[in-house]
Amino acid sequence: MDLPKIALVLMLLAVVVALFSGLFFMLKDGSDKRRTVRALSWRVGLQAALIGFLVLAYFMGWIQPHSVGK
């Protein structure tokens, strides 16, 4: 695997970790802190960065779509 694909996988894992940390804080955190909102805000920001990186990687030629079903 080359570097852009590794970066994509790491960014996707970061999004999943932020999502599950938000779920954990929502279910287990009884205090009035805004940790759930912060964790989900991180997830939204990471997801936007992931989409931007996907677009950049496509236009730079680092990733190519495949022809599934053709």
N, CA, C and O atoms as a GROMACS GRO file, in nm:
protein
  280
    1MET      N    1   0.084  -0.119   0.000
    1MET     CA    2   0.000   0.000   0.000
    1MET      C    3   0.088   0.124   0.000
    1MET      O    4   0.195   0.127   0.060
    2ASP      N    5   0.041   0.223  -0.067
    2ASP     CA    6   0.119   0.346  -0.068
    2ASP      C    7   0.063   0.445   0.035
    2ASP      O    8  -0.040   0.418   0.098
    3LEU      N    9   0.130   0.556   0.051
    3LEU     CA   10   0.101   0.651   0.157
    3LEU      C   11  -0.041   0.708   0.154
    3LEU      O   12  -0.103   0.716   0.260
    4PRO      N   13  -0.097   0.750   0.039
    4PRO     CA   14  -0.234   0.803   0.042
    4PRO      C   15  -0.338   0.701   0.090
    4PRO      O   16  -0.433   0.736   0.159
    5LYS      N   17  -0.320   0.575   0.052
    5LYS     CA   18  -0.416   0.475   0.096
    5LYS      C   19  -0.405   0.449   0.245
    5LYS      O   20  -0.505   0.426   0.312
    6ILE      N   21  -0.283   0.453   0.298
    6ILE     CA   22  -0.265   0.437   0.442
    6ILE      C   23  -0.328   0.555   0.516
    6ILE      O   24  -0.390   0.537   0.620
    7ALA      N   25  -0.311   0.676   0.462
    7ALA     CA   26  -0.370   0.795   0.523
    7ALA      C   27  -0.523   0.785   0.523
    7ALA      O   28  -0.587   0.823   0.621
    8LEU      N   29  -0.581   0.735   0.416
    8LEU     CA   30  -0.726   0.719   0.409
    8LEU      C   31  -0.776   0.621   0.515
    8LEU      O   32  -0.876   0.646   0.581
    9VAL      N   33  -0.706   0.511   0.531
    9VAL     CA   34  -0.747   0.412   0.630
    9VAL      C   35  -0.735   0.469   0.771
    9VAL      O   36  -0.823   0.448   0.854
   10LEU      N   37  -0.627   0.542   0.799
   10LEU     CA   38  -0.609   0.601   0.931
   10LEU      C   39  -0.716   0.707   0.960
   10LEU      O   40  -0.766   0.716   1.072
   11MET      N   41  -0.751   0.786   0.859
   11MET     CA   42  -0.855   0.887   0.878
   11MET      C   43  -0.990   0.820   0.902
   11MET      O   44  -1.068   0.868   0.985
   12LEU      N   45  -1.019   0.714   0.831
   12LEU     CA   46  -1.144   0.642   0.852
   12LEU      C   47  -1.150   0.582   0.992
   12LEU      O   48  -1.254   0.586   1.058
   13LEU      N   49  -1.039   0.527   1.039
   13LEU     CA   50  -1.034   0.474   1.175
   13LEU      C   51  -1.053   0.585   1.279
   13LEU      O   52  -1.118   0.563   1.381
   14ALA      N   53  -0.998   0.702   1.253
   14ALA     CA   54  -1.016   0.815   1.345
   14ALA      C   55  -1.162   0.857   1.351
   14ALA      O   56  -1.211   0.892   1.458
   15VAL      N   57  -1.231   0.854   1.238
   15VAL     CA   58  -1.374   0.888   1.235
   15VAL      C   59  -1.452   0.786   1.319
   15VAL      O   60  -1.540   0.825   1.396
   16VAL      N   61  -1.421   0.659   1.304
   16VAL     CA   62  -1.492   0.555   1.379
   16VAL      C   63  -1.464   0.568   1.529
   16VAL      O   64  -1.555   0.553   1.610
   17VAL      N   65  -1.340   0.596   1.566
   17VAL     CA   66  -1.306   0.614   1.707
   17VAL      C   67  -1.381   0.733   1.764
   17VAL      O   68  -1.433   0.725   1.876
   18ALA      N   69  -1.388   0.844   1.692
   18ALA     CA   70  -1.460   0.961   1.741
   18ALA      C   71  -1.609   0.932   1.754
   18ALA      O   72  -1.674   0.979   1.847
   19LEU      N   73  -1.663   0.855   1.662
   19LEU     CA   74  -1.805   0.820   1.669
   19LEU      C   75  -1.834   0.735   1.792
   19LEU      O   76  -1.932   0.761   1.863
   20PHE      N   77  -1.751   0.635   1.818
   20PHE     CA   78  -1.776   0.550   1.933
   20PHE      C   79  -1.743   0.618   2.065
   20PHE      O   80  -1.802   0.585   2.168
   21SER      N   81  -1.650   0.712   2.066
   21SER     CA   82  -1.626   0.787   2.189
   21SER      C   83  -1.746   0.877   2.220
   21SER      O   84  -1.782   0.895   2.336
   22GLY      N   85  -1.808   0.934   2.116
   22GLY     CA   86  -1.930   1.011   2.137
   22GLY      C   87  -2.042   0.924   2.192
   22GLY      O   88  -2.118   0.966   2.279
   23LEU      N   89  -2.053   0.802   2.140
   23LEU     CA   90  -2.153   0.709   2.191
   23LEU      C   91  -2.126   0.674   2.337
   23LEU      O   92  -2.218   0.670   2.419
   24PHE      N   93  -2.001   0.649   2.370
   24PHE     CA   94  -1.964   0.617   2.508
   24PHE      C   95  -1.998   0.732   2.601
   24PHE      O   96  -2.058   0.710   2.706
   25PHE      N   97  -1.961   0.854   2.564
   25PHE     CA   98  -1.990   0.969   2.649
   25PHE      C   99  -2.139   0.991   2.663
   25PHE      O  100  -2.186   1.032   2.769
   26MET      N  101  -2.215   0.964   2.557
   26MET     CA  102  -2.359   0.983   2.562
   26MET      C  103  -2.423   0.884   2.659
   26MET      O  104  -2.516   0.919   2.732
   27LEU      N  105  -2.374   0.762   2.660
   27LEU     CA  106  -2.436   0.659   2.743
   27LEU      C  107  -2.384   0.657   2.886
   27LEU      O  108  -2.461   0.630   2.979
   28LYS      N  109  -2.256   0.683   2.908
   28LYS     CA  110  -2.195   0.663   3.039
   28LYS      C  111  -2.164   0.790   3.116
   28LYS      O  112  -2.149   0.785   3.238
   29ASP      N  113  -2.153   0.903   3.049
   29ASP     CA  114  -2.112   1.027   3.115
   29ASP      C  115  -2.234   1.094   3.177
   29ASP      O  116  -2.322   1.143   3.106
   30GLY      N  117  -2.239   1.096   3.308
   30GLY     CA  118  -2.354   1.155   3.377
   30GLY      C  119  -2.336   1.301   3.411
   30GLY      O  120  -2.429   1.365   3.460
   31SER      N  121  -2.219   1.355   3.388
   31SER     CA  122  -2.195   1.494   3.425
   31SER      C  123  -2.253   1.589   3.320
   31SER      O  124  -2.305   1.546   3.217
   32ASP      N  125  -2.243   1.716   3.348
   32ASP     CA  126  -2.298   1.818   3.259
   32ASP      C  127  -2.195   1.866   3.157
   32ASP      O  128  -2.216   1.968   3.091
   33LYS      N  129  -2.086   1.795   3.143
   33LYS     CA  130  -1.983   1.835   3.047
   33LYS      C  131  -2.032   1.808   2.906
   33LYS      O  132  -2.119   1.724   2.883
   34ARG      N  133  -1.975   1.880   2.812
   34ARG     CA  134  -2.018   1.870   2.673
   34ARG      C  135  -1.924   1.779   2.593
   34ARG      O  136  -1.892   1.808   2.478
   35ARG      N  137  -1.882   1.670   2.655
   35ARG     CA  138  -1.786   1.581   2.589
   35ARG      C  139  -1.850   1.509   2.471
   35ARG      O  140  -1.782   1.480   2.372
   36THR      N  141  -1.979   1.480   2.478
   36THR     CA  142  -2.046   1.414   2.366
   36THR      C  143  -2.048   1.505   2.245
   36THR      O  144  -2.018   1.462   2.134
   37VAL      N  145  -2.084   1.630   2.267
   37VAL     CA  146  -2.090   1.725   2.156
   37VAL      C  147  -1.951   1.746   2.096
   37VAL      O  148  -1.936   1.755   1.974
   38ARG      N  149  -1.851   1.754   2.182
   38ARG     CA  150  -1.714   1.772   2.134
   38ARG      C  151  -1.667   1.652   2.052
   38ARG      O  152  -1.605   1.668   1.947
   39ALA      N  153  -1.698   1.531   2.099
   39ALA     CA  154  -1.656   1.410   2.027
   39ALA      C  155  -1.726   1.401   1.892
   39ALA      O  156  -1.664   1.365   1.792
   40LEU      N  157  -1.854   1.434   1.888
   40LEU     CA  158  -1.926   1.427   1.761
   40LEU      C  159  -1.887   1.542   1.668
   40LEU      O  160  -1.893   1.527   1.546
   41SER      N  161  -1.846   1.655   1.725
   41SER     CA  162  -1.794   1.764   1.641
   41SER      C  163  -1.662   1.723   1.577
   41SER      O  164  -1.637   1.755   1.461
   42TRP      N  165  -1.579   1.653   1.652
   42TRP     CA  166  -1.455   1.600   1.595
   42TRP      C  167  -1.486   1.504   1.482
   42TRP      O  168  -1.418   1.504   1.379
   43ARG      N  169  -1.589   1.421   1.499
   43ARG     CA  170  -1.624   1.325   1.396
   43ARG      C  171  -1.667   1.396   1.268
   43ARG      O  172  -1.628   1.356   1.159
   44VAL      N  173  -1.747   1.499   1.282
   44VAL     CA  174  -1.791   1.573   1.164
   44VAL      C  175  -1.672   1.640   1.094
   44VAL      O  176  -1.664   1.638   0.972
   45GLY      N  177  -1.582   1.698   1.172
   45GLY     CA  178  -1.464   1.761   1.113
   45GLY      C  179  -1.373   1.660   1.045
   45GLY      O  180  -1.321   1.686   0.936
   46LEU      N  181  -1.353   1.545   1.109
   46LEU     CA  182  -1.270   1.441   1.048
   46LEU      C  183  -1.334   1.386   0.921
   46LEU      O  184  -1.265   1.357   0.824
   47GLN      N  185  -1.466   1.374   0.923
   47GLN     CA  186  -1.537   1.324   0.804
   47GLN      C  187  -1.523   1.423   0.688
   47GLN      O  188  -1.504   1.382   0.574
   48ALA      N  189  -1.533   1.552   0.718
   48ALA     CA  190  -1.516   1.654   0.613
   48ALA      C  191  -1.373   1.651   0.559
   48ALA      O  192  -1.352   1.664   0.438
   49ALA      N  193  -1.277   1.633   0.647
   49ALA     CA  194  -1.137   1.623   0.602
   49ALA      C  195  -1.115   1.498   0.518
   49ALA      O  196  -1.040   1.501   0.420
   50LEU      N  197  -1.180   1.388   0.556
   50LEU     CA  198  -1.168   1.264   0.480
   50LEU      C  199  -1.225   1.280   0.339
   50LEU      O  200  -1.165   1.235   0.242
   51ILE      N  201  -1.340   1.344   0.328
   51ILE     CA  202  -1.400   1.366   0.196
   51ILE      C  203  -1.312   1.459   0.113
   51ILE      O  204  -1.291   1.435  -0.006
   52GLY      N  205  -1.259   1.564   0.176
   52GLY     CA  206  -1.169   1.653   0.104
   52GLY      C  207  -1.043   1.582   0.057
   52GLY      O  208  -0.996   1.606  -0.054
   53PHE      N  209  -0.989   1.494   0.141
   53PHE     CA  210  -0.870   1.419   0.103
   53PHE      C  211  -0.901   1.321  -0.010
   53PHE      O  212  -0.818   1.302  -0.099
   54LEU      N  213  -1.020   1.260  -0.008
   54LEU     CA  214  -1.060   1.171  -0.117
   54LEU      C  215  -1.068   1.245  -0.250
   54LEU      O  216  -1.022   1.195  -0.352
   55VAL      N  217  -1.125   1.363  -0.248
   55VAL     CA  218  -1.136   1.443  -0.370
   55VAL      C  219  -0.996   1.483  -0.418
   55VAL      O  220  -0.967   1.473  -0.538
   56LEU      N  221  -0.912   1.529  -0.327
   56LEU     CA  222  -0.775   1.566  -0.363
   56LEU      C  223  -0.699   1.446  -0.419
   56LEU      O  224  -0.630   1.459  -0.521
   57ALA      N  225  -0.710   1.331  -0.355
   57ALA     CA  226  -0.638   1.212  -0.400
   57ALA      C  227  -0.687   1.167  -0.537
   57ALA      O  228  -0.607   1.119  -0.618
   58TYR      N  229  -0.815   1.182  -0.563
   58TYR     CA  230  -0.867   1.144  -0.695
   58TYR      C  231  -0.812   1.237  -0.803
   58TYR      O  232  -0.766   1.190  -0.908
   59PHE      N  233  -0.816   1.367  -0.779
   59PHE     CA  234  -0.769   1.462  -0.880
   59PHE      C  235  -0.617   1.460  -0.897
   59PHE      O  236  -0.567   1.494  -1.004
   60MET      N  237  -0.544   1.420  -0.795
   60MET     CA  238  -0.399   1.408  -0.807
   60MET      C  239  -0.358   1.275  -0.868
   60MET      O  240  -0.241   1.256  -0.903
   61GLY      N  241  -0.452   1.184  -0.883
   61GLY     CA  242  -0.422   1.055  -0.944
   61GLY      C  243  -0.367   0.951  -0.847
   61GLY      O  244  -0.314   0.849  -0.889
   62TRP      N  245  -0.380   0.978  -0.717
   62TRP     CA  246  -0.328   0.885  -0.618
   62TRP      C  247  -0.418   0.763  -0.603
   62TRP      O  248  -0.371   0.654  -0.572
   63ILE      N  249  -0.549   0.782  -0.625
   63ILE     CA  250  -0.645   0.671  -0.618
   63ILE      C  251  -0.723   0.670  -0.748
   63ILE      O  252  -0.743   0.774  -0.811
   64GLN      N  253  -0.767   0.553  -0.788
   64GLN     CA  254  -0.845   0.537  -0.911
   64GLN      C  255  -0.971   0.458  -0.880
   64GLN      O  256  -0.966   0.362  -0.803
   65PRO      N  257  -1.084   0.497  -0.938
   65PRO     CA  258  -1.205   0.416  -0.919
   65PRO      C  259  -1.190   0.284  -0.996
   65PRO      O  260  -1.119   0.277  -1.096
   66HIS      N  261  -1.257   0.182  -0.947
   66HIS     CA  262  -1.251   0.054  -1.016
   66HIS      C  263  -1.385   0.030  -1.085
   66HIS      O  264  -1.484   0.096  -1.053
   67SER      N  265  -1.387  -0.063  -1.176
   67SER     CA  266  -1.507  -0.088  -1.255
   67SER      C  267  -1.577  -0.213  -1.203
   67SER      O  268  -1.561  -0.322  -1.260
   68VAL      N  269  -1.653  -0.199  -1.098
   68VAL     CA  270  -1.727  -0.311  -1.042
   68VAL      C  271  -1.851  -0.333  -1.129
   68VAL      O  272  -1.923  -0.239  -1.161
   69GLY      N  273  -1.874  -0.454  -1.166
   69GLY     CA  274  -1.994  -0.488  -1.242
   69GLY      C  275  -1.982  -0.467  -1.391
   69GLY      O  276  -2.082  -0.481  -1.462
   70LYS      N  277  -1.866  -0.435  -1.441
   70LYS     CA  278  -1.851  -0.415  -1.586
   70LYS      C  279  -1.785  -0.535  -1.648
   70LYS      O  280  -1.763  -0.538  -1.769
   0.00000   0.00000   0.00000
